[in-house]
Amino acid sequence: MSPLHRLLPGAVAVMTALGIAVLAGCGRTDGLAAGEAAPSVSVQPQPQDVWPAWSSTSTKAPGAEASTHQPPPKPLTGLPRLGKEGIRGLDVHAVLRADPRMQPIAGRGDIDEPGKAGVRPPMYRDLTGDGRPELLVAVDTETRRTVLTVYREGDDGRVYPVLFTTGKRVAVETLGQDLLLRSSCADGGEQAVRFHWDGVRMSTLRDVKKYKKSQPTLSETTEPESLEEPRTPVASGTVPAPVRTAASPYGNVV
């Protein structure tokens, strides 16, 4: 036997072992080695009600107009420079009177429950991520509409309006640092708008509108009944009397 023939069995054994190892490696699809722990999964933020009592009175559908190029917001005039308490130290009604868009409804009284017209309790949430809370003010009107404004404390100690929006039967939620507004539409639909801080103002990140399904017709829900009543046999040579079927839209059925 030649030296080559004596080496073949060993080479075959080595190649067979390598093939088994390669096949075993291809069989894994999770990308983890034996004994390796799976990576942790980050928890996604969930919507948190800003005014919980009002959320139960509004729609709960998923929500915005495309962002437009607008000049940066100007600070409100007539307010003192913010002190150590920041925006929390301001009187809410004074802020509304200083905002030209809110002046017409700035004189409304305070409310502490749904179903009334007035100014909801002020809320504070950090929507910009700078560690300082923004002031959220919602005013409910007699027509069941809600006007929502968000004010931010600037680095210069002045107050800047960064969001103004309205809606009917509005529920306000925070989603992480974003603001989510759910409201009903005049055409029967439901809308949810998500606002995100863009470095200048709270701009629209997502707008979803959902239309309610129309009521199903009779043919979609039940099998239609026969429009004709059963007839009795008629003798040959006679003419049957007309039969009126109440369910028939054509009156007499012959």
C-alpha distance (Angstrom), angle and dihedral (degrees) to the residues before:
residue distance angle dihedral
M1 . . .
S2 3.80 . .
P3 3.82 121.9 .
L4 3.82 89.1 -111.0
H5 3.79 92.4 58.8
R6 3.77 90.8 48.4
L7 3.87 90.1 55.8
L8 3.82 96.8 48.2
P9 3.84 98.5 77.8
G10 3.81 91.8 52.5
A11 3.80 92.5 46.5
V12 3.78 91.0 50.4
A13 3.78 90.8 51.3
V14 3.81 92.0 50.4
M15 3.80 92.6 48.3
T16 3.80 91.2 48.0
A17 3.79 91.3 52.7
L18 3.80 91.7 48.8
G19 3.78 90.8 50.4
I20 3.79 92.1 52.7
A21 3.80 90.7 49.9
V22 3.81 92.5 50.3
L23 3.80 92.2 48.8
A24 3.77 90.8 48.8
G25 3.81 90.4 51.9
C26 3.85 93.5 50.1
G27 3.77 90.4 52.4
R28 3.84 92.1 71.3
T29 3.79 115.1 86.5
D30 3.81 101.8 166.4
G31 3.80 95.1 77.4
L32 3.81 92.4 -129.0
A33 3.77 127.0 121.1
A34 3.77 121.0 -132.1
G35 3.78 110.4 -70.0
E36 3.81 93.4 8.1
A37 3.81 114.3 138.1
A38 3.80 119.6 -122.9
P39 3.83 115.5 -110.5
S40 3.80 117.4 -100.5
V41 3.80 119.1 -100.7
S42 3.81 116.9 -127.7
V43 3.79 116.5 -126.8
Q44 3.81 113.2 -118.3
P45 3.83 117.8 -136.2
Q46 3.78 117.6 -102.2
P47 3.82 126.0 -148.1
Q48 3.80 112.4 -88.4
D49 3.81 119.9 -162.0
V50 3.79 115.6 -119.2
W51 3.83 93.8 -166.1
P52 3.83 102.7 21.8
A53 3.80 95.1 -177.9
W54 3.78 91.5 59.2
S55 3.79 95.3 44.7
S56 3.79 92.5 74.1
T57 3.81 90.2 58.1
S58 3.79 95.8 53.5
T59 3.77 137.9 69.1
K60 3.77 120.7 -84.0
A61 3.74 101.7 -151.4
P62 3.76 126.1 131.2
G63 5.26 120.4 -96.1
A64 6.23 169.7 -87.4
E65 3.41 165.1 23.0
A66 3.77 116.3 -122.1
S67 3.76 115.5 -90.6
T68 3.78 113.1 -96.3
H69 3.76 129.7 -154.0
Q70 3.78 104.0 -107.2
P71 3.78 131.4 162.5
P72 3.80 114.5 -98.1
P73 3.81 114.7 -88.3
K74 3.76 118.0 -90.8
P75 3.81 121.7 -131.1
L76 3.79 118.6 -101.6
T77 3.77 114.9 -102.5
G78 3.78 125.6 -139.0
L79 3.81 95.4 41.1
P80 3.81 125.1 110.8
R81 3.77 119.9 -114.6
L82 3.76 111.2 -88.8
G83 3.78 117.8 -99.5
K84 3.79 133.7 -161.9
E85 3.81 92.6 -55.3
G86 3.78 90.1 57.0
I87 3.76 118.9 -160.9
R88 3.81 91.0 -18.1
G89 3.80 89.3 71.1
L90 3.82 94.0 62.9
D91 3.79 126.2 99.2
V92 3.80 107.3 -116.4
H93 3.80 94.4 -141.5
A94 3.81 90.5 51.3
V95 3.81 88.8 54.3
L96 3.82 91.1 50.4
R97 3.81 91.8 49.2
A98 3.81 89.6 51.2
D99 3.81 91.8 52.1
P100 3.84 109.9 82.2
R101 3.80 92.0 -152.0
M102 3.80 92.9 52.1
Q103 3.80 99.6 41.4
P104 3.84 94.5 94.1
I105 3.81 91.0 61.3
A106 3.79 99.9 27.9
G107 3.81 91.7 103.2
R108 3.81 94.8 64.4
G109 3.78 116.1 119.2
D110 3.78 125.8 -116.6
I111 3.81 121.2 -88.4
D112 3.78 129.7 -164.6
E113 3.80 101.8 -169.7
P114 3.82 139.6 38.3
G115 3.78 123.7 -91.8
K116 3.79 97.0 52.4
A117 3.79 134.3 92.9
G118 3.78 115.9 -116.8
V119 3.78 146.3 71.2
R120 3.78 117.2 -39.6
P121 3.80 119.2 -137.7
P122 3.83 109.6 -77.4
M123 3.78 116.5 -104.8
Y124 3.78 130.7 -157.5
R125 3.80 125.0 -149.3
D126 3.79 132.4 160.0
L127 3.80 100.6 -121.8
T128 3.80 97.6 158.2
G129 3.80 99.5 51.6
D130 3.81 94.5 -125.6
G131 3.80 93.8 117.8
R132 3.80 93.5 -108.4
P133 3.81 120.0 104.1
E134 3.78 123.7 -120.5
L135 3.80 121.3 -134.9
L136 3.82 114.9 -116.2
V137 3.81 116.5 -162.8
A138 3.82 124.3 -177.8
V139 3.80 124.4 -174.1
D140 3.81 120.0 -166.6
T141 3.80 117.7 -152.3
E142 3.80 133.6 -154.9
T143 3.81 89.9 -104.2
R144 3.83 90.4 62.3
R145 3.78 91.8 -107.7
T146 3.79 122.9 132.1
V147 3.80 126.9 -146.5
L148 3.80 113.1 -155.0
T149 3.79 125.5 -167.1
V150 3.80 131.1 177.7
Y151 3.80 122.7 -157.0
R152 3.79 127.5 -164.2
E153 3.78 132.3 -157.9
G154 3.80 109.3 -124.1
D155 3.76 126.1 -146.1
D156 3.79 87.5 -109.2
G157 3.82 92.4 60.8
R158 3.79 94.3 -106.8
V159 3.82 130.2 120.3
Y160 3.81 120.7 -111.0
P161 3.82 126.1 -168.0
V162 3.81 106.4 -133.5
L163 3.81 101.5 170.7
F164 3.80 136.9 29.9
T165 3.79 120.3 172.8
T166 3.79 140.8 144.1
G167 3.78 136.6 -154.7
K168 3.77 144.9 159.9
R169 3.81 119.7 -99.8
V170 3.79 90.3 -3.7
A171 3.79 126.0 -165.8
V172 3.80 117.0 -170.1
E173 3.80 123.7 -152.7
T174 3.78 137.5 169.5
L175 3.79 119.6 -131.0
G176 3.77 105.4 -167.6
Q177 3.81 101.0 -54.0
D178 3.82 92.7 -25.0
L179 3.77 125.9 97.5
L180 3.81 120.4 -129.1
L181 3.82 122.6 -162.2
R182 3.79 121.5 -167.7
S183 3.79 119.8 -168.8
S184 3.80 143.2 154.7
C185 3.81 122.6 -110.5
A186 3.79 130.1 -134.9
D187 3.82 91.5 -116.4
G188 3.78 92.3 57.8
G189 3.79 96.0 -97.3
E190 3.77 128.1 123.6
Q191 3.78 125.5 -128.2
A192 3.78 136.5 -164.5
V193 3.80 121.9 -169.9
R194 3.78 123.3 -169.0
F195 3.82 118.0 -155.2
H196 3.81 124.2 -161.6
W197 3.80 131.6 -170.9
D198 3.81 107.6 -109.1
G199 3.79 97.2 -176.7
V200 3.81 93.5 -90.7
R201 3.80 108.1 43.0
M202 3.79 142.6 -16.5
S203 3.80 100.9 -78.1
T204 3.79 130.4 -174.1
L205 3.78 112.8 -87.1
R206 3.80 100.1 169.8
D207 3.80 136.8 3.1
V208 3.79 121.4 -169.2
K209 3.78 124.9 178.6
K210 3.78 121.5 -169.7
Y211 3.79 124.0 -165.6
K212 3.78 121.1 -149.8
K213 3.77 116.6 -115.8
S214 3.80 115.4 -105.3
Q215 3.79 118.5 -114.2
P216 3.81 111.9 -87.6
T217 3.78 117.9 -109.9
L218 3.80 124.1 -120.3
S219 3.79 91.9 -100.1
E220 3.82 90.0 54.9
T221 3.79 95.1 52.5
T222 3.82 107.7 33.5
E223 3.76 139.4 18.1
P224 3.83 110.0 -97.1
E225 3.77 115.1 -111.2
S226 3.78 121.7 -124.7
L227 3.81 113.7 -86.9
E228 3.79 93.5 -148.1
E229 3.77 128.9 72.2
P230 3.80 119.2 -133.7
R231 3.80 114.0 -93.8
T232 3.79 128.9 -141.2
P233 3.81 118.9 -126.2
V234 3.82 114.2 -86.3
A235 3.78 122.8 -144.3
S236 3.77 116.8 -114.1
G237 3.80 114.4 -89.6
T238 3.80 96.9 23.8
V239 3.79 128.9 104.9
P240 3.80 116.7 -128.5
A241 3.78 118.1 -125.1
P242 3.81 116.3 -110.2
V243 3.78 114.1 -93.0
R244 3.83 119.3 -146.0
T245 3.78 114.5 -148.1
A246 3.78 114.7 -158.6
A247 3.79 92.6 -153.4
S248 3.80 94.2 50.5
P249 3.80 117.5 98.4
Y250 3.80 90.5 -154.7
G251 3.82 99.8 65.5
N252 3.81 112.6 -139.1
V253 3.77 116.5 35.8
V254 3.79 116.9 -161.0
